[in-house]
Every structure is written in C-alpha cells, then in structure tokens.
C-alpha cells in the first residue's frame, strides 16, 4: 500500500521535481489564496451595496472579463514577441494596485458600485495578458513529458487556493469587522462592509512574494529571429492554426459554448448562496469553498493521469448533471455537496481541454494559441454572466431554479452538438497548411 501511495505521489506531483517550476508554483499558490479571498469579498460587497441584485453582480463580472474578450488575441501576439517575465511583472503590479485601491476605499467607507466596476475592468485588462503569459510559461520550466502534469498542477494550485481563500473568507471578514468597525452603506443591507477591506489588504500582501519570485526566477532566454511583422499578421497566424487543427478547434469551440452557459459559477454560486439560501459570511464562504474543494479533487485526479486529455467528455457530463441537481437542491447543505461534484466535473473538463491544446501547439505559436484559449474561456464571461444573471434573477422570466435549469440545458445542447468530433486524448498533428515554415520547424 505504501509503495502504491509513493508511486501515486511521484506521478501526481512529478512536475514539482523541477526547482524553477516548484518555486513558481508555491508562490502562485500563496498569491491565489489572497486573490480568491478578494474575489469572494468582492462578490459579497456588490450584493451588499445593491441589496442582492443579481444584475449588478453580472455587470461586475462582465466588466472583469470583457477585456479578455477584446484584448486576448492582441495579448497573445505581444507575449510571443516579448519577454514573459516583463509581461508578468507588469500585470502583477497592476493587480496589486487595484487590490490596494479596493482595500483603502472599503476601509474608509468610500467604496461604490461604479468604483468596483472600474477596478474590475482594470484588473480584467491585466488578466487578459497575465493568463496566457502564465499558461505559456509552463514549457519554460518543465520538459515536454511533464507539461500535462504541470498544467494539472497549475489548476490544482488555483483550486487549492480557491478552497482555502473562500473557506477562510468569513473568518477574515469577521476579523476585519473587529479591526475596522464602521457603519453600513446607504442602498445596501445597512450592515457594515468595512470588514471586507481586510481580505483586500491580505491580497495586496500576497503579491509581494510573487513579485519577488518573478524578479529572481531564472527565465530561459528566448530568441526572436526574423523581422517583426504587424501584430494583425501574428494574430491571423494563430487563428489559422486553431482553425486548421481539429483537435484544438473543436475543443476550444466547446469551451466557448460552455463558458457562455454553465461555466458561470462566479455568478451562480454567490447569487444562490446570498439571495436563494440567505447565507451570511460564514455560509457564503463555505458554499464557495465546497465548489473549490471538488475542483481541487478534480485537479489532483487529473494530475495523476498520464493522458488527462482523454477525460474531456466525462468532465463535461459530470459538470452538466451536477449543475442540474444544484439548480433544484432543496437546502444549502445539499446544494453545497452537489457543488463539490460540479467543481470536480468543471476542473476535469478544463484540464483536459487545456492539456489537449498545450500538447498539440508548436512552441512558436504558444502565446497566440493560448490567448485564443483565454478568449474562449474568459472572454465569453461577459455575455455569459449577463445571460445567466438575467435567467436566474428573481426578476427574470423563470426565477433562480428554472432559470439555472435552462442554462444547463443550453450547455447540454453544446456538448451533444460537438460530441462525436471531440478528441479522445492528445493527438499529435502536423502544422496546418498556411502556417509559415519557421513555425513548422519550431521546437515542440
């Protein structure tokens, strides 16, 4: 048994044997705990400011992800012609400053919904460059045979931090209320929101470690040969690759369609927790953490797989079925248990999709192709958030339960329509016709 446990541990965490990746991974884990505390506090803050208005939560989510829709393709072209360290340092400093602004204004009782919208848009702009840069960087620290494991471990750190950040949100907010005190804001619930500044301050502190690691980590030197072409030409080259590679194109199409529908848990969970089940800080954080715990288990399971890309179909089905069960769960406790299954299914699906893309794309196109992936995953967030918030809102045509049932139905139609064309694992393919010779000869 102990031998089997040792083998599982070595297989599951094999990418961490590379020192540079290990440093980066642990720094991201700590920073993301702060980021998830902030995200949870921001959702709670918006609902408090607006009296549990799902449309306001949808608009903040749209503001946060709209830059990915508008800028991701340009970001990928810029990343492929820039030093990734410089890009990441710029994005992390920007995110730290937005967190600091949110912390100070909440602490001083000056925060307003328009300010939250502006800060969400600024942080979304930084993330439009940050996400494809971080995903492209995996190949800088691990050899090809460990890329899929590193992708899964990145998702694991994301969801371990989600679970920890959301689970401790209630305690941190309570501690902040004891530290800062304060009075309620007009237009909200009348209760103090100044305690929500404490999670924002902690997130600011977490960025310091990440900036130190990025500044001291030895990034490999990248060669940028040949004359610089227009950015539009680089973007077109990446799009031609996606369109000409069925395994990548169909996978991204399904990610886009599910991101428009069921992968909008950042709207669904806060609204159901606060407006449907009437939970306060502790229960609100616990329900979010239940989803994160399931996602963490899904990431661990995928990290132990030698070919995580083969779980694309099972992950999508688990996510859809559990989301349908959540829509009609009669209690907050049962809903939280079902949410853990939702998280497991979503991470199984997304890691499979990411691994399919990462292990297929040539390195010279990695930034541009991963920016398309960011576009379909994050860029579909704004319209998806608005659609979902309208359908599940109490003022919508169906109400929360039936509205979420319709959202799940739309996701099921997308899966059914693409089912037979989805890859069953990583398929090594050649570079499509129309992609330049220098890309065809790039190191894979």
Beta strands, then each sheet from edge to edge (+ up, - down):
end
